[in-house]
Amino acid sequence: MLTKKQHDLLLFIDDTIKSRGYSPSFDEMRDHMGLKSKSGIHRLVDALEKRHAIRRLPNKARAIEVTYTILPAQKPSFMQPVCHDTSYEIPLYGKIAAGLPIEAVAQNETVFVPPQMTGVGEHYALIVEGDSMKDAGIMDGDTVVIRRTHGAPDGSIVVALVDGYEVTLKRLHTRGRTIALEPANPAYETRIFDADRIEIQGVLVGLMRQY
């Protein structure tokens, strides 16, 4: 899983190596990405290395080997297949609490996800923060794939907007004129709200984890 910035830098590194036989300098990467300092490039390169997209060769200056296999020649448009349907690009909308609700803030980022995690409809990704859904296999730091919807079947794991500003990831249960948002961790309590206080913003359809 790569963010849009990581993916763009990876393509630039790969194109540069193919065109002249060695990797670009950090100054060239900075200029290409439009960043003001090299610290941002160092973070992107470190992230690519942690995700095994590149490998820095020891004892050689500016020696980077690209090991990531999904390298489309052109930047894909929203929700279009990338490199023979191997992945899709969807927006990353920041963090969502799997604990006490927090606000999910939209970011100018995207991630690439396997095609089996998407289908009909609009999808987006969120980064989980907290451990209240751990017994459902959803851990702190996971990236969840969400299909945008305003309703969901009872028992689904949903993105719920509470009182117009708190966003949380919980299991949905409808109880008459109330809605229960149930955690998957006995350390947390189920929260019950009047139905008009809850807006369903999406349902969980996939999960990605970086080891």
Backbone bond lengths (Angstrom), bond angles and torsions (degrees), N, CA, C in turn:
res aa  C-N    CA-C-N  psi(-1)  N-CA   C-N-CA  omega(-1)  CA-C   N-CA-C  phi
1 M - - - 1.445 - - 1.520 109.34 -
2 L 1.347 116.98 123.56 1.445 122.20 179.28 1.518 109.50 -123.69
3 T 1.339 116.71 144.81 1.452 119.76 170.76 1.521 108.50 -77.08
4 K 1.320 115.67 168.97 1.461 119.93 -179.22 1.529 111.42 -60.17
5 K 1.336 117.27 -43.56 1.463 120.38 -179.21 1.530 110.74 -64.42
6 Q 1.322 116.87 -42.38 1.465 119.85 177.37 1.525 110.60 -62.36
7 H 1.323 116.10 -42.79 1.453 121.26 -179.91 1.528 111.37 -63.43
8 D 1.350 116.94 -43.90 1.467 120.83 179.56 1.526 111.34 -63.30
9 L 1.330 116.83 -42.33 1.464 119.78 178.72 1.525 110.64 -65.39
10 L 1.320 116.45 -40.38 1.459 120.27 178.89 1.522 111.23 -60.47
11 L 1.311 117.19 -43.15 1.469 121.03 177.98 1.531 110.85 -62.22
12 F 1.342 116.54 -40.83 1.467 120.03 179.79 1.528 110.98 -64.76
13 I 1.328 116.60 -43.37 1.464 120.39 177.86 1.522 110.15 -61.24
14 D 1.326 115.92 -46.28 1.466 120.45 -178.29 1.524 111.25 -63.52
15 D 1.337 117.64 -45.03 1.465 121.20 179.82 1.529 111.18 -62.67
16 T 1.351 116.11 -40.63 1.472 120.03 -179.46 1.522 111.09 -65.72
17 I 1.318 117.61 -43.62 1.465 121.20 178.94 1.529 110.40 -61.97
18 K 1.326 116.63 -41.90 1.463 120.22 -178.87 1.528 112.17 -68.39
19 S 1.338 117.12 -32.64 1.467 120.17 -175.66 1.523 113.40 -83.76
20 R 1.347 118.32 -32.14 1.461 118.30 -175.83 1.520 114.33 -130.06
21 G 1.347 117.21 -2.87 1.453 119.81 171.99 1.512 115.73 93.27
22 Y 1.323 119.50 -4.32 1.470 121.74 176.50 1.524 108.93 -149.36
23 S 1.308 115.34 162.09 1.455 120.53 -171.19 1.530 112.03 -77.02
24 P 1.331 117.80 158.59 1.464 120.58 177.87 1.512 112.40 -71.34
25 S 1.324 115.99 158.53 1.461 120.37 175.28 1.519 109.40 -76.74
26 F 1.324 115.86 166.53 1.455 119.59 177.95 1.523 111.18 -65.20
27 D 1.347 117.10 -32.08 1.462 119.61 176.10 1.531 110.34 -65.46
28 E 1.325 117.20 -40.70 1.464 120.37 177.79 1.520 111.24 -65.62
29 M 1.323 116.33 -40.01 1.462 119.52 176.92 1.523 110.63 -63.12
30 R 1.329 116.41 -43.17 1.466 120.65 179.95 1.522 110.88 -60.41
31 D 1.344 116.04 -45.88 1.465 119.72 -179.59 1.531 110.92 -64.84
32 H 1.325 116.45 -41.34 1.460 119.67 -179.57 1.522 111.46 -63.52
33 M 1.321 117.75 -39.00 1.464 121.90 -177.63 1.531 112.64 -84.92
34 G 1.338 116.55 -6.76 1.456 119.88 178.56 1.512 114.29 71.93
35 L 1.334 116.71 29.43 1.462 121.12 -179.95 1.525 110.37 -94.88
36 K 1.324 116.04 155.57 1.466 120.77 -177.47 1.521 112.87 -87.43
37 S 1.329 117.93 -23.97 1.457 120.84 -178.74 1.520 110.06 -134.90
38 K 1.329 114.68 163.70 1.466 119.36 -179.64 1.533 112.03 -81.69
39 S 1.333 117.90 -11.52 1.468 119.22 -179.01 1.524 110.84 -62.63
40 G 1.338 116.56 -37.38 1.460 119.55 177.56 1.512 112.01 -64.79
41 I 1.334 117.00 -37.14 1.463 121.59 177.48 1.516 110.49 -67.00
42 H 1.328 116.92 -41.53 1.466 120.16 178.22 1.524 110.32 -59.17
43 R 1.338 117.03 -40.35 1.471 120.00 178.89 1.530 110.98 -66.09
44 L 1.331 116.97 -40.36 1.459 120.18 179.36 1.524 111.23 -66.44
45 V 1.325 116.86 -42.84 1.466 120.72 179.38 1.524 110.12 -64.99
46 D 1.335 116.68 -42.34 1.472 119.67 177.51 1.527 110.55 -60.59
47 A 1.336 116.49 -41.00 1.467 120.06 179.71 1.524 110.90 -65.37
48 L 1.324 117.52 -40.23 1.467 120.66 177.86 1.522 110.98 -64.05
49 E 1.328 116.42 -38.21 1.458 119.81 179.52 1.527 110.74 -68.82
50 K 1.333 117.61 -40.42 1.467 120.91 178.63 1.518 111.47 -64.12
51 R 1.335 116.59 -30.97 1.462 120.88 179.87 1.531 111.92 -90.03
52 H 1.339 115.71 8.99 1.465 122.35 176.80 1.529 112.20 59.76
53 A 1.349 115.72 29.62 1.459 120.31 175.57 1.523 111.31 -84.50
54 I 1.337 116.12 -28.01 1.460 121.64 176.84 1.519 109.03 -135.66
55 R 1.318 114.80 166.24 1.458 120.45 174.26 1.518 107.61 -138.38
56 R 1.331 116.28 126.28 1.466 120.57 177.00 1.522 108.47 -87.59
57 L 1.311 116.18 122.63 1.448 121.32 -176.13 1.524 110.03 -78.84
58 P 1.317 118.02 131.60 1.475 121.03 -176.59 1.527 111.77 -69.42
59 N 1.340 114.42 149.51 1.466 122.68 173.94 1.524 113.60 63.84
60 K 1.343 116.48 19.94 1.462 120.30 177.01 1.518 108.98 -135.80
61 A 1.329 115.98 122.69 1.454 119.84 179.63 1.524 109.97 -70.97
62 R 1.304 115.37 138.70 1.473 122.98 176.38 1.528 111.86 56.81
63 A 1.315 116.90 29.88 1.466 120.20 -179.15 1.525 109.39 -102.53
64 I 1.325 115.96 105.67 1.456 122.68 179.16 1.520 108.65 -125.16
65 E 1.316 115.39 134.55 1.457 121.47 176.46 1.526 108.90 -112.70
66 V 1.326 116.74 129.20 1.464 121.18 178.62 1.523 108.63 -84.43
67 T 1.337 116.01 125.49 1.465 120.44 -178.57 1.519 112.17 -116.02
68 Y 1.343 117.97 -8.00 1.459 122.16 -179.80 1.523 109.48 -73.67
69 T 1.300 117.99 138.99 1.467 120.90 -172.63 1.525 114.09 -95.28
70 I 1.339 118.15 -21.09 1.461 119.71 -178.70 1.519 108.18 -93.06
71 L 1.321 116.28 97.77 1.457 121.68 -177.10 1.528 109.70 -130.49
72 P 1.334 118.68 80.01 1.450 120.57 179.84 1.515 110.91 -64.63
73 A 1.320 116.68 146.33 1.461 120.93 -177.85 1.520 111.40 -70.78
74 Q 1.330 117.36 -27.85 1.444 121.11 -179.01 1.516 110.10 -129.06
75 K 1.304 114.58 153.79 1.460 119.74 177.90 1.523 109.04 -65.99
76 P 1.330 119.12 125.72 1.458 120.51 -177.84 1.521 111.81 -75.90
77 S 1.318 117.12 153.00 1.450 121.53 174.59 1.526 109.35 -82.35
78 F 1.311 116.18 170.98 1.465 121.38 -174.82 1.527 111.17 -56.44
79 M 1.332 115.21 125.22 1.451 123.52 175.06 1.529 113.81 59.76
80 Q 1.338 117.03 28.94 1.446 120.65 174.59 1.523 109.26 -101.35
81 P 1.333 119.02 148.14 1.455 120.20 -178.68 1.510 112.39 -64.07
82 V 1.325 116.04 143.88 1.451 123.27 -179.34 1.524 108.97 -114.69
83 C 1.316 117.04 126.33 1.459 122.84 173.13 1.536 111.52 51.74
84 H 1.329 115.03 72.72 1.462 121.62 174.86 1.533 112.37 59.51
85 D 1.339 115.55 45.40 1.461 121.39 174.56 1.533 113.42 62.85
86 T 1.333 117.55 25.78 1.462 118.89 -179.53 1.519 112.73 -82.67
87 S 1.327 118.29 -21.99 1.457 120.00 178.18 1.524 109.89 -161.31
88 Y 1.351 114.54 163.90 1.446 121.68 177.35 1.513 109.38 -125.27
89 E 1.322 115.83 152.10 1.457 121.72 177.68 1.525 108.80 -102.05
90 I 1.332 116.86 123.62 1.454 121.65 177.68 1.522 109.10 -131.06
91 P 1.334 118.16 155.55 1.469 119.68 -178.48 1.525 112.17 -69.97
92 L 1.327 114.79 147.34 1.468 122.81 174.43 1.518 107.46 -103.99
93 Y 1.336 116.87 119.11 1.458 121.54 -173.98 1.525 112.73 -104.19
94 G 1.327 117.84 35.22 1.450 119.91 173.38 1.521 113.80 82.82
95 K 1.328 116.01 -153.41 1.465 122.00 -173.22 1.521 110.74 -101.34
96 I 1.330 115.41 151.16 1.456 121.60 173.87 1.518 108.18 -133.83
97 A 1.323 116.11 141.02 1.458 120.23 -175.95 1.512 110.82 -80.31
98 A 1.321 115.22 135.22 1.455 121.24 164.88 1.521 105.41 -112.67
99 G 1.291 115.72 56.65 1.459 124.77 -175.70 1.514 104.65 -172.30
100 L 1.307 118.99 -125.97 1.450 121.02 173.21 1.521 108.34 -72.06
101 P 1.339 117.72 136.10 1.466 118.96 -176.49 1.518 112.48 -61.75
102 I 1.324 115.37 143.64 1.452 122.62 172.21 1.518 107.16 -133.75
103 E 1.321 116.68 166.26 1.451 120.36 179.63 1.519 109.56 -81.30
104 A 1.320 117.22 133.69 1.458 122.37 174.69 1.518 107.52 -86.75
105 V 1.325 116.30 121.97 1.462 121.40 -175.48 1.520 109.08 -106.75
106 A 1.326 116.42 126.88 1.458 120.67 179.56 1.522 110.29 -65.04
107 Q 1.334 116.46 140.44 1.452 122.80 178.26 1.519 109.23 -122.67
108 N 1.313 115.43 158.08 1.456 120.28 176.29 1.518 108.94 -87.81
109 E 1.345 115.84 60.76 1.453 122.21 -177.32 1.521 108.98 -137.74
110 T 1.317 115.34 158.35 1.456 120.98 172.70 1.517 108.24 -135.58
111 V 1.334 116.27 163.78 1.454 122.30 173.72 1.520 108.23 -131.90
112 F 1.324 115.67 159.24 1.451 121.97 177.76 1.526 108.93 -105.02
113 V 1.325 116.56 130.76 1.456 121.55 -175.26 1.523 109.53 -128.10
114 P 1.336 117.96 154.23 1.467 121.20 177.09 1.524 110.97 -63.48
115 P 1.329 118.12 147.98 1.468 120.49 -177.23 1.513 113.67 -63.10
116 Q 1.332 118.11 -27.85 1.464 119.61 -179.09 1.520 112.81 -68.61
117 M 1.349 117.73 -13.26 1.460 120.56 177.91 1.520 112.38 -86.82
118 T 1.324 117.48 -7.77 1.458 120.47 -179.01 1.518 109.03 -123.72
119 G 1.291 115.46 162.33 1.458 121.56 178.29 1.510 108.15 -159.18
120 V 1.318 116.27 -141.08 1.450 120.62 179.27 1.524 109.70 -68.39
121 G 1.322 116.43 138.00 1.454 120.33 177.10 1.517 112.74 106.96
122 E 1.311 115.19 179.46 1.467 123.08 -178.92 1.516 109.73 -94.17
123 H 1.323 116.48 138.51 1.456 121.75 -178.36 1.526 110.55 -127.27
124 Y 1.317 115.99 153.89 1.451 121.84 174.05 1.528 108.80 -149.11
125 A 1.319 116.34 168.02 1.460 121.41 -177.35 1.525 110.26 -120.04
126 L 1.325 115.39 150.79 1.457 123.45 176.59 1.525 108.92 -136.92
127 I 1.316 116.84 148.00 1.460 122.06 175.46 1.527 108.67 -96.67
128 V 1.317 116.33 125.90 1.466 121.57 -177.24 1.527 110.02 -76.33
129 E 1.308 115.36 135.24 1.465 121.36 174.80 1.533 107.56 -127.53
130 G 1.326 116.60 114.72 1.449 120.47 -178.56 1.521 111.80 119.76
131 D 1.343 116.27 173.79 1.460 120.12 -172.59 1.521 113.71 -126.72
132 S 1.339 117.65 14.89 1.461 118.31 -174.25 1.524 113.28 -73.10
133 M 1.338 118.66 -9.47 1.469 121.09 178.13 1.525 111.32 -112.40
134 K 1.324 117.00 21.16 1.465 120.25 -172.94 1.526 112.59 -65.50
135 D 1.337 118.61 -32.43 1.462 120.18 -179.68 1.528 112.18 -74.02
136 A 1.320 116.52 -9.95 1.461 121.56 171.41 1.526 110.74 -95.62
137 G 1.342 116.52 7.50 1.455 121.13 178.65 1.512 114.08 83.10
138 I 1.322 118.01 13.93 1.461 122.61 -179.28 1.523 108.09 -106.71
139 M 1.329 116.13 113.52 1.463 121.51 -172.14 1.523 112.00 -108.95
140 D 1.310 115.02 160.90 1.463 121.72 175.13 1.526 109.37 -57.28
141 G 1.326 117.34 128.74 1.459 122.15 179.90 1.514 114.60 94.52
142 D 1.332 118.37 -11.14 1.465 121.02 176.89 1.528 110.22 -66.06
143 T 1.322 115.29 153.99 1.463 121.41 171.68 1.517 108.07 -106.33
144 V 1.330 116.38 121.10 1.459 120.84 179.94 1.519 109.70 -102.70
145 V 1.330 115.75 143.32 1.456 122.86 177.33 1.523 107.51 -101.63
146 I 1.316 115.67 127.60 1.464 122.19 -172.97 1.533 109.91 -120.57
147 R 1.334 115.99 132.57 1.469 120.32 170.92 1.521 107.86 -92.68
148 R 1.320 115.54 124.77 1.458 120.07 -176.77 1.528 110.27 -67.83
149 T 1.318 115.92 128.34 1.456 121.52 179.44 1.514 108.96 -159.70
150 H 1.316 116.80 157.42 1.469 120.74 178.52 1.524 111.88 -104.83
151 G 1.309 116.57 5.95 1.454 121.21 176.71 1.516 108.82 -153.82
152 A 1.334 116.09 160.17 1.463 120.21 -178.45 1.520 109.03 -154.60
153 P 1.333 117.52 152.25 1.463 120.27 177.73 1.525 111.38 -64.27
154 D 1.314 115.60 149.41 1.450 120.57 177.40 1.525 109.87 -59.02
155 G 1.313 116.87 132.87 1.458 121.38 -178.53 1.513 113.98 96.45
156 S 1.336 117.38 -6.83 1.462 120.60 179.09 1.525 110.60 -74.27
157 I 1.319 115.74 155.21 1.460 121.25 170.68 1.519 106.96 -90.39
158 V 1.320 116.18 122.14 1.457 120.88 -169.49 1.526 111.55 -128.36
159 V 1.325 114.27 160.97 1.460 122.13 165.05 1.525 106.08 -91.89
160 A 1.314 116.56 117.14 1.466 121.58 -176.59 1.522 110.03 -116.64
161 L 1.315 115.44 132.00 1.458 122.42 174.34 1.528 108.01 -96.87
162 V 1.336 116.57 120.64 1.459 122.45 -175.73 1.525 108.88 -105.67
163 D 1.333 115.91 124.02 1.469 122.04 176.48 1.524 112.86 56.34
164 G 1.319 116.42 25.53 1.458 120.16 173.29 1.506 116.36 82.55
165 Y 1.351 118.76 -1.62 1.468 117.85 -177.86 1.528 114.35 -145.14
166 E 1.334 119.79 -22.97 1.464 121.16 179.48 1.524 109.62 -94.28
167 V 1.316 116.50 129.83 1.458 120.74 -179.26 1.517 109.14 -117.59
168 T 1.338 117.24 133.11 1.450 120.62 -177.80 1.522 110.54 -145.32
169 L 1.313 115.79 159.04 1.461 123.20 177.82 1.526 107.83 -110.14
170 K 1.332 117.02 113.60 1.460 121.50 -176.41 1.530 109.76 -149.52
171 R 1.329 115.04 168.19 1.462 120.36 174.35 1.531 109.15 -84.73
172 L 1.324 114.93 133.67 1.464 121.67 -174.08 1.523 111.28 -91.72
173 H 1.347 115.91 131.86 1.463 121.57 171.18 1.524 107.98 -136.04
174 T 1.319 116.36 126.85 1.466 121.46 177.76 1.518 109.08 -95.69
175 R 1.321 114.92 127.70 1.466 120.98 -178.65 1.523 108.55 -126.45
176 G 1.327 115.64 88.10 1.461 119.56 -177.89 1.511 110.45 63.34
177 R 1.336 116.14 -118.64 1.469 121.32 -179.54 1.529 112.10 -96.28
178 T 1.319 116.20 13.49 1.466 120.50 177.44 1.523 110.01 -122.39
179 I 1.328 114.51 162.37 1.465 122.21 177.93 1.517 108.54 -124.83
180 A 1.319 115.83 131.20 1.463 121.49 176.15 1.520 109.09 -104.25
181 L 1.320 116.26 131.63 1.456 122.72 174.27 1.525 106.93 -107.06
182 E 1.329 115.03 108.21 1.464 121.33 -168.75 1.528 111.41 -103.65
183 P 1.326 118.23 126.98 1.463 120.82 175.58 1.526 110.51 -78.24
184 A 1.322 115.41 170.07 1.466 120.87 174.33 1.522 108.24 -118.65
185 N 1.316 114.05 53.22 1.463 122.92 -179.77 1.522 106.78 -159.75
186 P 1.334 118.98 118.87 1.472 120.62 -175.87 1.520 113.94 -63.63
187 A 1.317 117.42 -11.57 1.463 119.74 178.68 1.531 111.80 -76.39
188 Y 1.330 116.85 -11.02 1.456 121.22 -178.27 1.521 109.90 -115.77
189 E 1.335 115.99 149.20 1.453 121.50 179.96 1.526 110.97 -94.51
190 T 1.322 115.59 148.78 1.459 121.43 171.45 1.528 108.61 -68.93
191 R 1.313 116.70 134.76 1.463 121.46 179.31 1.522 108.78 -105.76
192 I 1.312 116.71 134.31 1.461 122.51 -176.76 1.531 109.37 -117.61
193 F 1.329 115.37 132.25 1.452 121.52 -176.63 1.529 110.38 -132.15
194 D 1.329 116.48 154.37 1.450 119.87 166.63 1.524 108.19 -61.74
195 A 1.317 117.09 144.09 1.459 121.26 -173.39 1.527 112.63 -58.57
196 D 1.342 117.36 -32.26 1.467 119.24 -177.32 1.524 112.92 -74.70
197 R 1.325 117.75 -5.36 1.467 120.70 177.11 1.526 112.26 -91.39
198 I 1.336 117.44 -7.98 1.460 121.69 -174.32 1.529 110.51 -116.40
199 E 1.315 115.35 133.54 1.471 121.75 171.97 1.524 107.84 -122.56
200 I 1.327 117.02 121.40 1.452 121.16 176.99 1.526 108.65 -79.35
201 Q 1.335 116.50 125.73 1.458 121.09 -176.86 1.523 113.05 -110.69
202 G 1.317 117.12 -5.20 1.462 118.82 178.32 1.513 111.04 170.52
203 V 1.335 114.90 165.30 1.459 120.92 179.46 1.526 108.77 -125.41
204 L 1.316 116.41 140.46 1.465 122.26 -178.62 1.526 110.87 -65.73
205 V 1.349 116.54 129.04 1.463 120.78 177.29 1.529 112.41 -125.65
206 G 1.331 118.05 -11.18 1.462 119.64 -179.50 1.511 111.68 -166.97
207 L 1.330 114.91 166.39 1.459 121.16 -178.65 1.517 109.21 -147.07
208 M 1.337 116.45 138.93 1.459 121.83 176.55 1.518 109.05 -126.62
209 R 1.346 114.47 142.73 1.463 119.42 -177.25 1.521 109.02 -136.25
210 Q 1.338 115.81 136.23 1.456 121.91 178.20 1.522 109.15 -100.81
211 Y 1.333 118.10 121.70 1.457 122.80 179.23 1.520 110.09 -96.74
